[in-house]
Amino acid sequence: MAGCVAPRAVLLAAVLGGTLGCTSSCTCRGGRTDCTNKGLYFIPRDMEGDSHTVLLGYNHIGAITGLCLQRYRRMEHLDLRSNRISTIHSRAFRYQQNLTYLDLSANQLATIPAELFRPLANLLTLDLGNNRISELPGSALDSSLALDTLYLHNNALTGLAGPLLGNLGNLRHLRLDGNPWACTCQIQTLLNWIKQNPERLEERDRTLCGFPGYLDQYPLLGIQGDSFRQCQNLLSLSAQLYFLCIGLTLCIGSIGLCFAIGSLVVTCQHFQHWRKARPHMYRKSIVTRRDAIIYGHQLPECRT
Ligand SMILES: *[C@@H]1O[C@H](CO)[C@@H](O)[C@H](O)[C@H]1NC(C)=O
């Protein structure tokens, strides 16, 4: 089994001269493994395999690889808050079908793999607050339909993909504050959801726009519905296609017209040139010959 042990952590474990599992660092009782604030740099491999609650908060864990959690299949509650996690393998949670509570808050996550939460069909609480997430894939929570609590506060999100919240019919607690929401046409779907379910949004007064400039720090819920009237015009697909067709027709038509006019002008010029050129040459040759006759000295002299 490839471990979750970073080289530095191996050294640390060697120096300590023991395992960092339950026997030394963690406290284990009744399926509950508590490794909170133990200076861990990795997820221990020797925790009790049948733990249903694993507390790993306030450590220095930097990554969750694909195999870190494979032994802990009975896990229902996993707390990884306040670590330094910046990377998570997209299949890190594939054996945690029974996980209902997942706390990844206060880490250094910037991206979330789209498939990461797919095995977590029983997830009720997901805390991703206080990270650096700038985008959450629209399908990230497609399988977690039971989700009751979703915390996304204090990240770098400017928008949420349309389908993300639409599928979560059981969502009761949502935090979106502390993100620089872009209050443009693209926020409409999210705003509609919030307006239809205002009681589900926590920290409403601190959920603010960060963009465009004139709406900076303006509460999301303060935006009037009719602010997006222009967007509706923009969003109408048939209207777009209609104008696209007209535009293309005009474009092709004008190019054709240019060609026609151009060809006509060139043809006219050719014709005029042809008509002028022939008499001119003829006249010129006559003049030259007459000149030659008049000013005979210009002809070669004949010698007898
Ligand atoms: C998941 O939970 C169900 C129902 O409580 C249980 O029967 C099953 O054994 C659990 N799965 C694992 C891998 O522990």
The ligand as a MOL file (V3000), in Angstrom:
LIG
                    3D

  0  0  0     0  0            999 V3000
M  V30 BEGIN CTAB
M  V30 COUNTS 14 14 0 0 0
M  V30 BEGIN ATOM
M  V30 1 C -22.7980 1.6120 5.9750 0
M  V30 2 O -23.9710 1.7620 6.7290 0
M  V30 3 C -24.8810 0.7020 6.6300 0
M  V30 4 C -26.1290 1.0620 7.3850 0
M  V30 5 O -25.8300 1.5690 8.6260 0
M  V30 6 C -24.2330 -0.5720 7.1500 0
M  V30 7 O -25.1040 -1.6680 7.0370 0
M  V30 8 C -22.9500 -0.8390 6.3610 0
M  V30 9 O -22.2650 -1.9420 6.8940 0
M  V30 10 C -22.0610 0.3570 6.3970 0
M  V30 11 N -20.9350 0.1610 5.5120 0
M  V30 12 C -19.6960 0.0430 5.9600 0
M  V30 13 C -18.6270 -0.1880 4.9320 0
M  V30 14 O -19.4200 0.1200 7.1300 0
M  V30 END ATOM
M  V30 BEGIN BOND
M  V30 1 1 1 2
M  V30 2 1 1 10
M  V30 3 1 2 3
M  V30 4 1 3 4
M  V30 5 1 3 6
M  V30 6 1 4 5
M  V30 7 1 6 7
M  V30 8 1 6 8
M  V30 9 1 8 9
M  V30 10 1 8 10
M  V30 11 1 10 11
M  V30 12 1 11 12
M  V30 13 1 12 13
M  V30 14 2 12 14
M  V30 END BOND
M  V30 END CTAB
M  END
